[in-house]
Amino acid sequence: MISFGLAFAGVFALRVIWRLSAGRRLPPAATGWLRAAGTGVHGLLYLLMAAQIVDHEQRRFIGGLHDTVAWTIVVLALMHALAGLFHHYILRDGVLRRMSSGR
């Protein structure tokens, strides 16, 4: 599990650097509350993923939260996938195609 944690930390760091630098810059896919909800969920996912990466000194302090945070990430990721399907099948606004093609 430690090697998975190290790989996750590395991929997470690269992802954050990519998003903060040039990265893929797309115009907002939605407006109003849909945009606020999407931005909030993405931010929360990043925050929770960062919380999963703890060093040895913090492990005792945060250790009990590790499982709770992990399950929260799973639930939010499921909601994120369902939101993509909602955009595709209900709103028919092309968000899911845009996510998969990078346009």
Secondary structure as UniProt FT lines:
FT   HELIX           2..20
FT   HELIX           32..52
FT   HELIX           56..62
FT   HELIX           63..65
FT   HELIX           66..86
FT   HELIX           87..91
FT   HELIX           95..101
//
